[in-house]
Amino acid sequence: MQNLGVGISIQTIFNDKGIKLAQSSFSSLKSVTSSTFKSTITPKTNITPLNTIKTTLDSIKAKIKGLNSEEVRIKAKANMDSFKSSIMEKVALGAGIVMPIKAAINFESAMADVNKVVGFDTKKELQSFGVEIRELSKTIPLVPTELAKITASGGALGVAKEKLMDFTTLVAKMSTAFDMDAEQAGDTMAKIMNVYGLGLKEMEGLGDAMNHISDNSAAKAKDIAEVLGRIGGTANVMGLSAQNAAALGSAFLAMGKAPEVAGTAINSFFTKLLAPEEQTAGFKKALEQIGLSAEELKDSIQKNPQKGIEDFLQTLTKVEKADQMGILSNLFGANFGDDMALLVKGIDNYKKAVNLANTKDNIGSLQREFEARSATTENALILLKSSLINVGISIGNVVLPALNSIINIIRPITDGISRFAEEFPTITKVVVGSVVGIGSLLIIVPTFMFALSAMTLG
């Protein structure tokens, strides 16, 4: 008698191909059995066992045929939908529990960074400040953790505790208006305030100037802010105002220079102007070629830095084109001669930027830009996200104390398990293998049982 194997995979139970395959297999089995029956039976043969086999096969075949019915198909689909729904409900429940806790933990960590650099007197004071930050996230399109990063930047660079919320609000508006990363905005603006000795009101005025220049030139406000941070030290020593330094930075940026290149070129430029008498013989000779002495240049810069810079650049525009590059290279070196050549050529754009930085027309420019950007759908969605996060933080704050208590209980147990694993690696290997196997069964068995139930429908 030939061997016959009949295999039906679980995944094919619910399609026509699988059902037809099963029917074909059982028909073949029935045929073989019938043939064997006829070829081996004798008058004295006991046929009861063979009749039993035949009856069983007919029963199985009838059940497989029943799988073709629409009713069975509907029941199978309903069971599958219920199975999927059960899994999704558990996933949703887990997410619903984890998300608020995660939001609370993230904000708690952000506020810990704030407290580290600010040093609040009490836990209650820290919590009150956290509430203010969360309230601010309802009107400014930055999530609470981003606002906390701005606050931490201000605290780290010495902004007084009582001014931190005003600092956070102002820088958050700049971050939105200038399209800057929150943490980068906090670090950059705090540094500018420190280097130039600006208060919040002056910083807001500088924000107006940067935004107004950006609106009327090829330079972006966030790049102007980065250049200001890079040149602040030398500009401050020279006595140049932050607005005029921003104008010079924008002139380089408008010529296509990257912020880091613009910053390096300007610092080199300022260094030469601050101490012309200490420069090389080639530098002093180049000054003589344009009709200036080191003493005259230094005196001009000291009396009025902005006018001294403009007069110096204007003098360079009068140099013959054939000689200009050589003189600029001798004055500022081969690395920056071409950069200065562009500035000299674009002196009118530079003067325009100076006017934009100092005109009263720029007052309120920052606020207007902030409001315009806040009104976009993208930022409206961020405000919605902040609202959802705030709900999560409120719920999570209730859970965190209990969670910490549970962690304190579990931690000694996990430490014990860790020590056991190190001392008895062989036993640990066996236990872990068993757990993995059981975990696999917990996934496989329900799936198998579901498929088995589908086989018995009807």
FINUKOL-236843 format. One line per 4 residues: number of its first residue (from 1); for each residue x, y, z of C-alpha. Coordinates in steps of 0.001 Angstrom, whole numbers, plus 524288, in hexadecimal, padded with zeros to 5 digits. Example, Ala and Ser with C-alpha at 12.3 -4.5 7.8 and 13.67 -1.06 7.14 Angstrom:
2
1 = 8300C 7EE6C 81E78; 83566 7FBDC 81BE4 .
//
This chain:
458
1 = 80000 80000 80000; 805D3 80D03 7FC0A; 80896 817C3 80610; 8005A 823EA 80515 .
5 = 802F6 830AD 80C84; 7F85D 83ADE 80DFF; 7FD02 8488E 8127F; 7F492 8545B 81494 .
9 = 7FB6F 860E3 818FE; 7F405 869BE 82254; 7F524 8756E 81997; 7EE44 86EB1 80E3D .
13 = 7E262 86A22 815FF; 7DA8F 8762B 812AB; 7DC52 8769E 803F7; 7D6D5 86EA6 7F8C7 .
17 = 7E403 86932 7F4DF; 7E629 86331 8024F; 7D886 85D49 802DA; 7D9C1 85757 7F548 .
21 = 7E709 851BF 7F8DA; 7E162 84B52 804F6; 7D5DF 845C3 7FD47; 7DF0A 84042 7F2F0 .
25 = 7E7C4 839F5 7FD1E; 7DC9F 8336D 80439; 7D69F 82EB8 7F74F; 7E3AB 82879 7F3F5 .
29 = 7E440 82249 80160; 7D65E 81D00 7FFD9; 7D9B8 81772 7F261; 7E5CD 81095 7F76B .
33 = 7DE3F 80B01 802E8; 7D346 80623 7FA18; 7DCF2 7FFC7 7F0D3; 7E400 7F91F 7FBD0 .
37 = 7D731 7F4BB 80183; 7D2F7 7EE2C 7F4D7; 7E002 7E7A0 7F237; 7E1E7 7E198 7FF96 .
41 = 7D456 7DDB9 80418; 7D08A 7CF5A 804C9; 7C41E 7C8EB 80965; 7CA4F 7C69F 816A0 .
45 = 7CFC7 7D45F 81827; 7CAB5 7DC96 82378; 7C71F 7E977 81CE0; 7C282 7F0D1 828EE .
49 = 7CF6E 7F866 82ADA; 7CF9A 7FC52 81C9C; 7C19B 80112 81D54; 7C55C 80931 82938 .
53 = 7D07C 80F99 821B8; 7C789 81238 8163A; 7BD45 8187C 81F13; 7C78F 82124 8257A .
57 = 7CCF8 82598 8185D; 7BF56 828C2 81368; 7BCDF 830C9 81F9B; 7C971 83885 81DEC .
61 = 7C690 83AB4 80F8B; 7B903 83FD8 812E6; 7BED5 8499C 81C8A; 7C891 84E62 81270 .
65 = 7BD94 85032 808A1; 7B695 857FC 81319; 7C198 861E9 81304; 7BC9C 86652 805C1 .
69 = 7B00C 86B6F 80BC3; 7AE4B 87A23 80D09; 7AA24 878C3 81B32; 7B70F 87281 81EDC .
73 = 7BE9F 87CD7 81778; 7B774 88799 81EE9; 7BA14 880E5 82BFC; 7C86A 87F33 828AE .
77 = 7C9B1 88D83 824E7; 7C2AD 891AF 83150; 7CBEB 88983 83986; 7D7B5 88F53 8329C .
81 = 7D28F 89D38 83480; 7D01E 89A63 842D7; 7DDE4 894EE 8441C; 7E3CE 8A127 83DD2 .
85 = 7DB19 8AA37 845BD; 7DF4A 8A3BD 85261; 7ED96 8A5D9 84F10; 7EB68 8B413 84AFF .
89 = 7E3BE 8B6E4 85772; 7EF13 8B1FC 85FA2; 7F8C8 8BA1C 857C1; 7F046 8C640 8590A .
93 = 7EEA7 8C40A 86799; 7FD55 8C2C9 86940; 7FFD0 8CF2F 8615D; 7F563 8D667 86924 .
97 = 7FC80 8D315 875B0; 80A6D 8D525 870F2; 808D4 8E214 869A0; 804BD 8EA94 87550 .
101 = 80F6F 8E492 87DAF; 81992 8E716 87302; 81504 8F54B 87173; 81619 8F778 88022 .
105 = 82386 8F115 880D2; 828C9 8F931 87562; 823F6 905E8 87B51; 828FE 90221 888C5 .
109 = 8367F 8FFD1 882CF; 83608 90CCF 87B78; 8328A 9140E 887F8; 83D8F 90D0A 88F15 .
113 = 846E4 912FF 8850E; 840F9 92057 887E3; 84260 91E88 89689; 85086 91A57 894EF .
117 = 8547E 9277E 88F27; 84AB6 93043 8961F; 84A22 92A62 8A3AF; 83C2F 92C90 8A840 .
121 = 83AD9 92E1D 8B6FA; 8301D 92402 8B8A0; 829BF 918F6 8B130; 81D17 920C4 8B145 .
125 = 823DE 92C3A 8AA85; 828F5 9230A 89FF7; 81B60 91D41 89E18; 8154A 92ADB 89D06 .
129 = 81F28 92E82 89296; 81BD6 921FA 88B71; 80D79 925CB 88B78; 8110C 932FF 88576 .
133 = 818AA 92C53 87AAB; 80D44 92366 877B2; 80424 92F22 8772F; 80D6C 935CB 86DB0 .
137 = 80CC0 929E5 864AE; 7FE40 92CE0 862B6; 8015D 93995 85B83; 80EE5 93733 855A2 .
141 = 81084 92BD9 84BFE; 81B28 924CC 85384; 81894 918ED 85C04; 81B4D 91A16 86ABD .
145 = 82837 912B2 86A29; 82D58 91BDF 85F8B; 829A4 927C8 86798; 8309C 921C3 8733B .
149 = 83CF4 92075 86AE9; 83C73 92F0E 8680E; 83AEE 931D2 87682; 84687 92915 8799E .
153 = 84EDD 93045 86F87; 84B9B 93D45 875E0; 84E61 9381C 88373; 85B5A 93226 87F39 .
157 = 85FEB 93F2A 8799D; 85C2F 94714 8857B; 84EA2 94CA3 882D2; 848DC 95052 88FFF .
161 = 83E6E 9473C 8956B; 8340C 951E0 895CD; 8366C 954DB 88765; 836C2 946EA 8829C .
165 = 82878 9460B 87EB0; 82959 952D1 87709; 835DC 94DC7 870BB; 82F30 940E9 86D47 .
169 = 82399 947FC 8673F; 82C0F 95123 85F15; 8354B 9469F 85A30; 829E8 93D78 85756 .
173 = 8241A 947F4 84EA5; 83145 94999 847E3; 83247 93AEB 84626; 82507 93AE0 83F6B .
177 = 8271F 9474A 83773; 834F6 943B9 8332D; 831EA 93531 83125; 83C8F 93140 83AC3 .
181 = 83DE5 9252A 84324; 83965 9289D 850F4; 845E3 92495 857D4; 84E76 92B3D 84D98 .
185 = 84663 937AB 84EDD; 847D4 93770 85D9C; 85699 935B6 85D26; 858B0 93FD5 85258 .
189 = 85016 94A87 85805; 85543 948DA 865DD; 86329 949CD 860A4; 86000 95627 858EA .
193 = 859AD 95C6A 864D4; 865A1 9595F 86D0A; 86FE4 95DBE 8633A; 86933 96A79 85F7E .
197 = 86408 96D28 86D2A; 855D4 96DA9 868C8; 849B8 96D50 8712F; 83D2C 966F9 86CAE .
201 = 837E3 9739E 866E9; 84460 975E4 85F2E; 84462 967CD 85AD4; 83698 9693F 855BF .
205 = 83AF2 9754E 84E33; 8462C 96D92 8485F; 83C70 96305 8449D; 83473 96D56 83D80 .
209 = 840B2 971D7 8364B; 844D2 9641D 83234; 83742 960B9 82D57; 835D6 96D97 825F8 .
213 = 842EF 96B92 81F36; 83EF3 95DB2 81BC9; 8320F 9624A 81601; 8393E 96BB8 80D17 .
217 = 84580 9644F 80918; 84A7F 956DF 8053F; 84F62 95423 81313; 8476F 94B85 81C3A .
221 = 844D6 9503D 82A0B; 84982 94398 83055; 85671 94496 828E0; 8581B 952CC 82CFE .
225 = 8562E 94E80 83B22; 86081 943EB 8398B; 86A52 94D9D 833E8; 8678E 9570C 83F10 .
229 = 86AD2 94C58 848AB; 8779A 949AC 84199; 87C4D 957CD 8409D; 87700 95CF0 84D79 .
233 = 8840E 95D59 8547A; 88B9F 96572 84A8B; 87FCD 96DF2 84729; 87E06 97138 85577 .
237 = 88C70 974A8 85716; 88B73 97D68 84B31; 87F8B 98425 850F5; 8769A 98081 845B2 .
241 = 86837 97F84 84928; 8614C 97285 847C2; 8587C 9784B 83D2D; 8640A 97CD9 83503 .
245 = 86B11 96FF9 83708; 85EC3 96922 83237; 85EC6 971D9 82621; 86CE8 96E52 822F2 .
249 = 86A0C 95FEE 8250A; 85E4A 96097 81C07; 86693 966FE 8116C; 86F9F 95B33 8112F .
253 = 86440 951AA 811C4; 85D4B 95873 80683; 8696C 955F2 7FE44; 86787 9475C 80052 .
257 = 87118 94530 80B6F; 86DE5 93AFC 815C3; 86C6A 94022 823C2; 87928 939DF 8283D .
261 = 880B0 93FA6 81CB1; 87A87 94CFE 81EBA; 87DC5 94C8E 82D35; 88BFA 94901 82AE5 .
265 = 88DC9 9536B 82061; 887AB 95E11 828C2; 88FE3 95A83 834A8; 89C2E 95B67 82C45 .
269 = 89784 96874 826EA; 894EB 96DF7 8347D; 8A1FB 96933 839C0; 8A932 9709F 82F1A .
273 = 8A173 97D11 8317C; 8A30E 97C87 84042; 8B1EE 97BE5 83FDF; 8B6D5 980AA 83295 .
277 = 8C3D9 98532 83820; 8C70F 97749 83C49; 8C4E4 9713F 82EE0; 8CF30 96D24 82501 .
281 = 8D741 9761B 81C8C; 8CF47 9719D 810D8; 8C2C1 975FA 817AF; 8C840 98373 81A9E .
285 = 8CD51 984E3 80CB4; 8BFCB 9816F 8076A; 8B9FE 98C1A 8101F; 8C390 995EC 80A7E .
289 = 8BF6C 991FF 7FCC1; 8B170 99613 7FFD7; 8B5AD 9A29A 8069B; 8B48A 99E8A 814DF .
293 = 8BDD3 99C53 8202D; 8BC18 99278 82B22; 8BA4C 99D92 834E4; 8AFB9 9A423 82CB7 .
297 = 8A832 99767 82B0B; 8A8E5 99448 83991; 8A476 9A1EF 83D52; 898FE 9A133 833EA .
301 = 89458 9941C 83981; 895A5 99894 84790; 88DF0 9A51F 84580; 88277 99EFE 83E6A .
305 = 8838C 9906B 83B3B; 8782C 99018 83197; 87C38 99C4A 82A2B; 88A7B 997E2 82A78 .
309 = 886E3 98AE5 823FB; 87E89 99161 81985; 88902 99BA4 8167C; 89377 99119 81585 .
313 = 88B5D 988DA 80C2F; 887C7 994D2 80438; 89643 997F3 802B9; 898BD 98A3B 7FDA1 .
317 = 88E51 98C02 7F310; 896BD 996BA 7ED14; 8A256 98DA9 7EAC7; 8A4CF 989E1 7DCAE .
321 = 89EDC 97CAC 7D97F; 8ABED 97752 7D512; 8B22F 97A90 7E22B; 8A6A2 977DB 7EB1A .
325 = 8A868 9693C 7ED28; 8B6ED 96A8B 7F031; 8B475 97539 7FA30; 8A951 96DB2 8009C .
329 = 8B1D2 9617E 8017F; 8BC94 9695B 80816; 8B2B6 96F53 8117F; 8AAE8 9633B 81526 .
333 = 8B2CF 957A7 8104E; 8B092 94E97 804E6; 8A61B 94726 80C6C; 89D19 952DB 80E05 .
337 = 8A110 95BD0 802D6; 89647 95696 7FA01; 88C0C 957E8 804D5; 88FC4 9660F 80712 .
341 = 88F94 9687A 7F86A; 88156 9644E 7F836; 87E36 96D2E 803C4; 884B3 978BD 7FD25 .
345 = 87D60 97608 7F0A1; 8707E 974DC 7F808; 8727F 980A7 800DB; 86549 98663 7FD11 .
349 = 85E61 97A1A 801D3; 86608 97B00 80E7B; 861EC 98927 8108E; 853DD 98551 80DB7 .
353 = 854B2 97AB1 81826; 859E5 9849D 821F0; 84E22 98D5B 81F49; 844BE 981CE 8209D .
357 = 84AEC 97E26 82DA0; 84969 98BBA 83361; 83CA2 990C7 82DCF; 830B7 9925E 83681 .
361 = 828F2 98B2E 82C29; 82E38 97E59 83161; 82777 97FEA 83E9B; 81DF9 974AA 8409F .
365 = 82377 96CF7 83524; 82680 96120 83D99; 818CE 9609C 84377; 8126C 961ED 8361E .
369 = 81AAB 956D6 8309F; 817A4 94E66 83C68; 80908 95092 83AF1; 8097E 94DA7 82C62 .
373 = 810AE 940E0 82E69; 8083A 93CFA 83A01; 7FC35 93E2C 83166; 800A1 9332E 8285E .
377 = 7FA4A 925C2 828BE; 80755 91F95 82C20; 808A8 927B1 83876; 7FA44 925EF 83BC6 .
381 = 7FCF9 91746 83BF0; 80898 9198D 844F1; 7FFAC 920F4 84E55; 7F63E 9157C 84DE4 .
385 = 80174 90C2D 85076; 80580 9146A 85C35; 7F7A1 913B3 8618D; 7F7B9 904DE 86088 .
389 = 8052B 90439 866D0; 80078 90CDC 871EE; 7F521 9039A 87456; 7FECA 8F850 8746C .
393 = 807AF 8FF7A 87DF8; 7FC4A 9021A 88728; 7F834 8F3C8 88700; 8062A 8EEE9 887A6 .
397 = 8097D 8F77A 89351; 7FF20 8F033 89B13; 804F9 8E307 89744; 8138A 8E62D 898C2 .
401 = 8141B 8E566 8A7C1; 80DF0 8D7D2 8A784; 816D5 8D3EA 89C42; 822CB 8D83E 8A3ED .
405 = 81E3E 8D02E 8AF90; 81CE4 8C421 8A6F2; 82A55 8C691 8A102; 8305A 8C75E 8AE97 .
409 = 82A52 8BA27 8B1D8; 82E64 8B397 8A519; 83C38 8B8EB 8A492; 841D1 8B05E 8AF99 .
413 = 83B8B 8A477 8A930; 841BC 8A770 89C05; 84ED5 8A9AA 8A2B6; 84D9A 89C21 8A8B1 .
417 = 84A43 8961A 89B9D; 85612 89CC6 8959F; 85F22 89745 8A004; 85926 889B3 89E6E .
421 = 85B2F 88A2C 88FA7; 86976 88D9C 89177; 86BD2 882DD 89B87; 8641C 8780D 894BB .
425 = 8650A 87A3E 885F2; 8615C 86C3D 88240; 854B4 86C37 889F7; 8517F 879C2 884AC .
429 = 85339 874D4 876C2; 84973 869D0 87909; 83F8C 872BF 87F9B; 84052 87D1D 8750E .
433 = 83EC1 872D6 86A7F; 832A0 86DAB 87133; 82CCE 87B39 87296; 82F1C 87E0E 86435 .
437 = 828AC 87145 86098; 81CE9 873F6 8692F; 81BE1 881AC 863A5; 81B78 87C1E 855FC .
441 = 810C6 872A5 859F4; 808BB 87DC2 85F93; 8087F 88389 851F7; 8075E 87703 84A03 .
445 = 7FD2D 86F9D 85213; 7F244 879F6 85151; 7F478 87B0A 842AF; 7F41A 86C3B 84101 .
449 = 7E7DE 86B1C 84955; 7E149 87582 84133; 7E482 86DFC 834BC; 7DFE4 86141 83AEE .
453 = 7D2F1 86766 83EC9; 7D0FE 86B6A 830A6; 7D2B4 85D1B 82CA7; 7C7AA 858EB 835AF .
457 = 7BDB6 86349 831D6; 7B0B0 85EA4 82D09 .
//
